[in-house]
Amino acid sequence: MSTPESPTARRPLVAAALAAVFPGLGHFYLGRRKTAALFALIVTACFVLGLSFEGRLYTVESGQPLTILATFAVYGAGLLNVAARMFSSNPGGTVLAPTYEYGCAYLLTAGLMNLLLMLDAFDIASGRKK
């Protein structure tokens, strides 16, 4: 069984950037294939559940400062967010849907999880974490 390359052989910024593009891609780059697949599955499932529950893909709104944080969180999902915005017929969600709040929570959580995965990939590549 092959072992992952030493952390010094991989660039931390490349690992973090790949993780930003798609969940688990940074860990895949670092040679952690099973972990990468699991992370990709978890974050993608969370994001898809958020969309299916008619959650909102946030954008910054003037006079609503908390939408800045929510937008940052949702954009953390990388290509999942971009694809959802391109192909979704209802990026604002359905506020009157009974599952709307759950959908928003799932979308925000997926983005924030991926931001944490970016940091994790960076730490692994820089040798701070094994």
C-alpha positions as CSV (number, residue, x, y, z in Angstrom):
1,M,0.0,0.0,0.0
2,S,1.4,3.4,-0.9
3,T,1.8,6.1,1.7
4,P,1.2,9.8,1.1
5,E,4.1,11.9,0.1
6,S,5.9,13.8,2.7
7,P,4.3,17.2,3.6
8,T,7.4,19.0,2.3
9,A,6.8,17.5,-1.2
10,R,3.4,19.2,-1.5
11,R,2.7,22.9,-1.6
12,P,0.2,24.1,1.1
13,L,-1.3,26.8,-1.0
14,V,-2.0,24.4,-3.9
15,A,-3.7,22.0,-1.5
16,A,-5.9,24.7,0.0
17,A,-6.7,26.1,-3.5
18,L,-7.7,22.7,-4.7
19,A,-9.9,22.2,-1.6
20,A,-11.5,25.5,-2.4
21,V,-12.4,24.3,-5.9
22,F,-14.2,21.1,-4.8
23,P,-14.5,19.4,-1.4
24,G,-11.9,16.8,-0.8
25,L,-9.7,17.7,-3.8
26,G,-7.0,19.1,-1.5
27,H,-6.8,15.9,0.4
28,F,-6.8,13.9,-2.8
29,Y,-3.8,16.0,-3.9
30,L,-2.1,15.1,-0.6
31,G,-2.6,11.4,-1.3
32,R,-5.4,10.8,1.2
33,R,-7.8,9.2,-1.3
34,K,-10.3,7.6,1.1
35,T,-10.5,10.8,3.3
36,A,-11.0,12.9,0.2
37,A,-13.8,10.7,-1.1
38,L,-15.5,10.8,2.3
39,F,-15.2,14.6,2.6
40,A,-16.5,15.0,-1.0
41,L,-19.5,12.8,-0.2
42,I,-20.4,14.5,3.1
43,V,-20.1,18.1,1.8
44,T,-21.8,17.4,-1.5
45,A,-24.7,15.5,0.2
46,C,-25.1,18.4,2.6
47,F,-25.2,20.9,-0.2
48,V,-27.6,18.9,-2.3
49,L,-29.9,18.4,0.7
50,G,-29.8,22.2,1.2
51,L,-30.9,22.7,-2.4
52,S,-33.6,20.1,-2.2
53,F,-35.0,21.7,1.0
54,E,-35.3,24.9,-1.0
55,G,-32.6,26.8,0.9
56,R,-31.2,30.1,-0.3
57,L,-28.0,30.7,-2.1
58,Y,-27.1,33.9,-0.4
59,T,-25.9,37.1,-2.1
60,V,-24.9,40.3,-0.4
61,E,-27.8,42.7,0.1
62,S,-27.4,46.4,1.1
63,G,-28.8,47.1,4.5
64,Q,-28.4,43.5,5.5
65,P,-24.9,43.1,6.9
66,L,-25.3,39.4,7.9
67,T,-25.8,38.5,4.3
68,I,-22.1,39.2,3.8
69,L,-21.2,36.4,6.2
70,A,-23.8,34.1,4.8
71,T,-22.6,34.8,1.2
72,F,-19.0,34.0,2.3
73,A,-20.2,30.7,3.9
74,V,-22.2,29.6,0.8
75,Y,-19.4,30.5,-1.6
76,G,-17.1,28.3,0.5
77,A,-18.6,25.3,-1.2
78,G,-16.6,26.2,-4.4
79,L,-17.8,24.6,-7.6
80,L,-20.9,23.2,-6.0
81,N,-22.1,26.8,-5.4
82,V,-21.2,28.0,-8.9
83,A,-23.0,25.0,-10.5
84,A,-26.0,25.6,-8.3
85,R,-26.2,29.2,-9.2
86,M,-25.9,28.4,-12.9
87,F,-28.5,25.7,-13.0
88,S,-30.9,26.5,-10.2
89,S,-34.2,27.9,-11.2
90,N,-34.7,29.3,-7.7
91,P,-31.4,30.5,-6.1
92,G,-33.3,32.6,-3.6
93,G,-35.0,29.6,-2.1
94,T,-38.6,29.4,-1.2
95,V,-39.2,31.3,2.0
96,L,-42.7,29.9,2.5
97,A,-41.5,26.3,2.1
98,P,-41.6,24.4,5.4
99,T,-38.1,23.2,4.9
100,Y,-36.6,26.6,3.9
101,E,-34.7,27.2,7.2
102,Y,-33.3,23.6,7.1
103,G,-32.2,24.2,3.5
104,C,-30.4,27.4,4.4
105,A,-28.7,25.7,7.3
106,Y,-27.5,22.8,5.2
107,L,-26.1,25.1,2.5
108,L,-24.3,27.3,5.0
109,T,-22.9,24.2,6.8
110,A,-21.7,22.7,3.5
111,G,-19.8,25.9,2.7
112,L,-18.3,26.2,6.2
113,M,-17.3,22.6,6.2
114,N,-15.4,23.0,3.0
115,L,-13.6,26.1,4.4
116,L,-12.5,24.0,7.3
117,L,-11.3,21.3,4.8
118,M,-9.2,24.0,3.1
119,L,-7.5,24.8,6.3
120,D,-7.0,21.2,7.1
121,A,-5.4,20.5,3.7
122,F,-3.1,23.5,4.2
123,D,-2.1,22.3,7.7
124,I,-1.4,18.8,6.4
125,A,0.7,20.0,3.4
126,S,2.7,22.4,5.6
127,G,3.5,19.6,8.1
128,R,1.5,21.1,11.0
129,K,-0.8,18.1,11.1
130,K,-0.2,14.4,10.2
